Amino acid sequence: MRDLAFIATMLLLLPLAVVRPFVGVLLWCWIAFMNPHRLVWGPAAEMPWAVAVMAATLLGCMLAGMPRRLDVNAVTMLVVALMACVTMTTWAALGPPELVWEKYESVMKVLFGLLVVGALLSDRWRIHALIWVMVLSLGYYGVRGGIFSLATGGNYRVWGPPQTMISDNNHLAAALLVTLPLMNYLRLQSAHQIVRVGLVAAMSLTLLAVLASYSRGALLGLVAVLGLLWLRGRNKLVTGVAVVLVAAGALAFMPPAWTERMVGIASYEQDESSTGRLVLWGISWRLALQRPLLGGGFTGPYNQAVVDTVEPGGPARAVHSIWFELLGEHGFPTFFVWLGLTLAGLWYATRLVGLARESPGLTWAGDLGRMAQLSIAAYLVSGSFLSLSYWDYYWTLLVVLGAAHSVAVPVAAPGWRMRAPAAGWRTA
């Protein structure tokens, strides 16, 4: 029954994506981030829904002659550059061609989708709607995981949806950490008390789900987010007390098994998992040094024959680091383009905060910039121990920041408009 209900819903929504292409963007993001089809059984679970939605969206764009103006900014330009870079590294990849090109196709679909999303984020309300979709998509797993933790006393790990990028408990925890500040952005921007209270409840349950993932990398990310939240808070005393109370309550709730695992962070040199990561990072680093311009290509560090070229008999599996995964698979030029996406997102987030400081009508932009800084920090810290280099959700956040900057600059105070660089112009 659930399977049939999902298929019926999608069949109703696909024509709407043709009529209203931006609805297609929201639907595509919902499918990509939440993976609702993985929560049903039967044929619907294996159908290519994301491809169908994107096809309907592109058809709608063609029929409506949209977008009439393309938003060109640092993020979208770097997305195009990344597409070119990974194409070159894929042609020279060392791994099995069928696996390499399968991963290439998957990543290129995401990057192309980002360009479509950026092209249709033409105003504040569309940006706000997309953030709601992002929050609801992952917030569902945060709320569900938090309720599960309360019901089980935190004695069992929280996992993500199967056959997705966030199915692993560590990946899910990092994803929820990135989402938490976006929840707070919506709380700050919501006019209705019931919505704000609901978001506070969702944030509390999501925080509990992060802890109940038993992810040590996520704990480090959480410390970074809470620290930045205190530094960026307007009232440091109130923010500090709230952070301490929430953290103390959550930590007191978790069972001894959780505490024993987290204590292992301090003695990483004695932990097999941690030392194994160091070995994997070393292999990826040597792959990058061996082929600095191209790396080993997609799936290189996962292939024993490729690993043997730098460390015979070394482990061939997930690298567990966004930094070393990119370096080992694509070399230094692609790594710097990939890193440039994050730097551009941080720059736009900082600019949004500055624009709002002198322009009262851009409070929303300032709130988005501050919360996005926390989300980026959560990704960078948690991702240092995870293989999330090609995560579409994070890249979408960066696209949102570029679009928000383009929307905010024209309505900023005159002084800011004069100082604004041509990083978010529009072309016909």
N, C-alpha and C positions, 0 to 999 in steps of 0.2 A: 504493500500500500504506500509506504514512504517513497519507494522508487517511482511509482506511477505519479504520485503527487509532485515530485520534483520535476519529472519530465513535462508534466502538464504546465507547471509554473514557467519553465524555461520556454516552452512553445508559445506562451502568452507574452513573454518578455522580449523574445528575439525580434518580432515585428516592431515593437516599440523602439528597439535600438536602431532600426532602419529609419523610422520616422523622426526620432530624436537622438542623433548620434552621441550626445553627451551621456544620455542614459546608457548607451552601449559601453561607454568608458567606465561608468560606475559599475555596470554589470560585469565587465571584464575584470576589474579590480577585485570585485567580490569573489568571483570564481577563482582568481589567481591567489588571493590571500587567504581566504577562509577554506577553500576547497570543499564546498558543501556537498559535492557529488561523492566525496569519500565517506560521507556520513550515512549514505544510503546503500542498499544492496541491489543486486541485479544489474541489468545492462547500463543503467544510468551512471554507475560508478566508473565505467571505462570509456564513456563517450567523450569525444574531444570538445567539450563545451567552450573552452577558452577560444579555440580556433573558430568555432561557429559564431561566437559573440563578436569577435574581432572582424570576421567577414561581414556580418550584418552592420557593424559600425562603419566600416569602410564604404559599404554600399550606400549607407545613409549619407555619408560625407560627400560622395560623388553626386548623389541625387540633389542634395541641398547646396552643392557648390561650396562646401566647407572643408577646412577653415579658409575664410577669405584672406586672413592675414596670419602668417606664421610667427610665433613668438621665438625669436632667436636670442638665446642667452648662453652664458658660459656652460651651464649644465647640459643643455641640449647639444651644443657644439661638441662637448667632450663625449657625449653618448655616441655621436656620429664617429668621432675619432676612435672610440673604443671598438666600434663595429669594424672599422678598417683594420685596427691592430689585431684583433682576435682572428680576423679572416686570414691575415698573413701568417700568424703563428699556427693556425690550423693546417694550412697547406704544408707547413714544414714540421708538423707534429711527429713524434716518435712512436706514439702508441698505436694500437690496432685501429685502422681507419674507420671501421664500422662504429666503434665506441667514440672515437674522436668526433666524427661528423654528427653523431647523435647528440652529443653534448653541445656542439657548435650550433646545431639547429635550435636546440632548446634555449640557449642564451640569446641567439639572434632574434628569436620571437619576442623575448622579453624586451630587448633593447628597442626593437621596432615599435612595440606597444608603448614604450615610454615616450617615444616621439609623438605618437598619436595622442596620448594623454596630455602631454605638454602643449600640443597645438590647440586643444579644446578647453584648456583652463584659462578662459578669457576674462573672468571677473571674480570678485571676492566670494560670491555665493557658490560658484562652482568649486572653488578651492575648499570652502567650508563643507560642501556636500561630500567631496572626495575624502576629506579627513574623517567625516562621520562614517563613511564606508570602511575606511582603514581601521578605525577604532572598533566598530561593531564586528568586523571580520575576525580580528584577533581577540577582542574583548570577550567574545563568546567563550573562547577556550580559557581565558583568565578567570572569568566568573565561574564557569563550570569546574575548573581545577580548584578554585578556592573553596567552593562548596564541598567538593570531594575531600579536600584536606580537612575541613571542619568535621565532616562526618566520620573520617577515619583517624582523627587525631594526628594527622601529619605523618603517619607511619608508612605510607605508600607513596611512591613517586608519581608525579603528574606527567603525562605524556601528551604529545600532539596527535593530530589526525594521521592515520597510516598513509604510506605512499606519498608523502609530501616532504618539502624541504624542512618543515618544522616538526616532523614526527618524533625525532629524538628529544629526550627530556631537556638536554642542554640547549638545543636549538630553540625549543619552545620557550624556555626561560629567557633567553636573549631577546626573542621576538616580543615577549610580553614586556620586558624592560623598555624596549624602544617604544612600545605603545603607551606605556603609563604616562609620560609627559604629554602625549597627544590627547589623552583622556582629560588631563588637567586643563589643556587649552580649551577644549569644548566646555568644560565646567566654567572657566572664566568668561566664556563668550555666551553662555546660555542665559536667557532672560527669565526662565521659569524655575522656581524654587524646586519643584519636584524633579526636574531634570538634573539640577545641580546635586541634589541629595542622591539621586540614583547613580550619578557618575562617581561620587565619593564612595558609595558602597561598592561599585564596580572596581574602583581603584584599590580599595582595601582587600577585596577578594583576589584581585589579580596579583597584588603584592604577596599574599599568602601562597598563591599558586607558584610564584617565582621561587620562594623559599622551599616549597614542597617538591620542587623539581630535583632537589638535592644536587644542583649544579654549582660547583665551586667557582667557575668562571662567572656565572650569573651573580653570585654573591659579591664578587669584586666589582662587577658592573653596577650592582645596586649601591654599593658604598660610594662609587664615583658619582652616580646620579644624585644620591642624597647629599653628598658634599657640595656638588654644584648647585643643587636646589637651595641649600643654605646660603651659599655665596651670592647667588643671583636674587635671593629673596629681598623684598623691600623692607620687611621688618625681621631682622636676623634673630632677635630674641624669640619672637613668636614662632618663626619658622624652625629655629633650633629646638625649642621645646617640643613642637609637634613631631619633628623628625625623631627625636630621642624617644618620645612616648610610643610612637607607632613601631619603631624598630624594636624597642624593649618588649612590647606586647607580642610582636610576631616571634621574636626569638624565644620568649618564655613559653610560647605555645608549642614549638617544635620539640620532638622527642629526643632522647639522648643519642640515638643512632644518627640523627642529623648533625648534632653537635660534634660527634666523633669524626664524621666525614669532613666537616668544615675545618676542623682543627688541622687536618692534613695539609692545608695550604701552607702552614708555617714550616712543615717538614717535607717540602716537595721533593728534596733530593732522595728521600727514602721511599717515595711513592712510585710504584711501577708505572702508573698511568702518566704521571708528570714527566718522569725520565724518558718514557717512550715518546712523548711529544717532542722533547728536546732532540732526540735522534731523528725524528721525522722532519723537524725544522732544519736540521743540519743537512739532510739529504736534499731538501728543496733548495736550500741556499747554494749547495754545490751544483745542482742542476742549472740554476740561474747563472752561476759563474762559468760553467762549461759552455753554455749557449746564451750569452748575455742579451742578445738581440731577440731571440725567439723562444727561449726556454724549452721545456720538453713537450709543450702542447697540451691540450685538454687531456685529462686522465693520465698524464705522464707519471706523476708520483704514485699513482695507483697500479702501475704496470711493473712487474718484476724485472722484465728485460730492460726497461728504461732506468729503474733504480740501480740495477747492477752496473750500469755505466759509470756511476760515481761511488757506489758502495756495494760491492758484490755480497749478495746474501742479506742485504738490509731489508727492513720492512717496507712493503709496498701497499699502502692503504691511505686513508684520509689523513691529510696533513694537520688538521685541527688548528689552523691559524689563517685568518683572512690574508695576512701579510705574506706569509711564506707560500700559501697556496697560489697566489697570483704570481709571485716571483718564480716559483718552480715550474709553473705551467706556461708562462708567457714571457719571461725575461723582464729586463728593466724598462724598456720604452713603454710597453703596455702597462706595467706596474705604475709608472708615473702618471699615465693618462687616467688609470683607475683611481689613483690617489687624488688626482686633480678634481674628480667628481666630488669627493668629500670636502676638499678645500673650498671649492666653489660654493657648495651648500653651506658651509660654515660662514663664508664671507657674506652670502646673501642673508643668512640668519642674523648676523651682526648688523648688517645694513638695515634690516627691518626694525631692529630694536632702536637704532639711531633715528630712523625716519619717524617712528612713533613718538620719540621723545620730544620732538619739536612740532608734531602735527597731531592734535587731539583726535582728529577723525580716523587716525590709523592705529588706534589702540589694539585692534584685532591683529594687525601686522606685528606689533611689538610683542604681544603675547605668543603669537606663533613663532617668532624668532627665538624668544627665550626658551620655550618648550622644545623647539627643534634642536637647539644646542644641547639640551639634556639627552634627547633621543640619539643624536649623533655620538655623544660621549658614551652612552650605553652600548651602542653598536661597536664602537672602536675598542672599548675595554673588554666586553664579553666576546666579541669576535676574534680577539687575539688568541683565543683558545678553541675556536670553532671553525669549521669549513663552511662559511657563509659569504664567500666572496662575491657570489652572483645572486644575491638575494633581491628579488624584485620589489619587495615591500620597502626596503631601505632606499633603493634607487628612486622609487616613486616619491618618497619624502623629499629627496633632493630636487626632483623635478617640480614638486609643489613649491619649494622655496624659490626656485628661479622664476616661476610664474607669479608668485606673490610679490616678488620684487618688481616685476614688470607692471603689475597692477597698482602697486603702492606709489611708485615714483611719480606718475603724472598727477596724483592728488596730494602730494607732499607739500610742505611749506615751501615757498619760493626759494629760500636759501638752499634747501636740500635739493630741489630740482636742478639748481644751477651747479651744485657740486656733484650730482649723480653722474657717474661715468656711463658710457654707452655699452653697459653690460647686459641691458635688458631691453634692447630696442625691438621694434616690430618692422617687418618688411612686408611689402605687398605680395 
